[in-house]
Amino acid sequence: MFGENGWIIIELAVSPEAQRRGIGRQLLASLEDRAAGRGDSFVRLNCNTVRTVAHGFYQHMKYTCDKTQKRFIKYISDD
């Protein structure tokens, strides 16, 4: 994947009252069409591990989970 051109979605969410109306599907389909039109080879997205409903949606859209990852951060105070 490194060295290939692609799109990375950092966050995608549809408000609960607007879910199950095809909005997420349309957003992803449009993005995939634009990426393909530019000759890009992938669309990758990040999703929090606790968002299991979203995981099912992405799998239904033919996305596969290829990695598990933890993020580490250390806040440095000015004190």
N, C-alpha and C positions, 0 to 999 in steps of 0.2 A: 504494500500500500504506500509505503514511503517512496517519494519520487513521482507518484501519480497525482494528477489533479483531481480534487474532489471538494465536496461541500461538507462543512461540519456545522451541525445544529447544536448549539450550546443548550438551549432550552426551548421546549415547545409545550404549550398548555392551552387548553380550551376551557373556558369557564364552565363549571358544573351545569349551569342552566342551559348552556348551548351545546353540551355534549350529545353524542348519538344523533347528530343531524348531518354528518358528513363533512363537517368543517375541517377536522384534522386530516381526513382522507384527501380532501381537495388541496389543502396546503402542501401535504407531502407529494401528491401527484404533480402539482404545479412545479414544485422545486425539483423533482426528479426529471421532469420534462426539460426544464431550463438547463439542468446539469448535463443531460444527454445532448441537448442542442449545442452546447459548448464543447462537447467531446470529453467531458469529465468522466471519470471512471467509477465514482462512488458518492454516496451520501451517507454520512455517519452522524449519529446523534447520541447524546448523552442523556441518561435517565437515572434518577436516584433509585437506589436499590429498594426503597420502601414503596415505590409507585408501581405495585404489581399489576394494577388494572391497565396502566399505560404499557407495561411490558407485553401484556396480551394483545393490545392494539397494534403495537409495532410488529410483533410476530405475525399477526394477521395480515399486516401490510408487507410481509416477506422480508422483514429485517431480521438479522440473526445477531445474537449476543456473542461477541468474539473475545470478550475481555472482562475480567473483574479487576477493580481498581479501588484503592483507598486514597484519599487525599489527606495530606498532613499539612498543618499550618502552625506556625508559632508567631504569636503576636509579641512585638517588641515595644515596650512602653517607653515613653520619654523620661520617666522618673529616674 
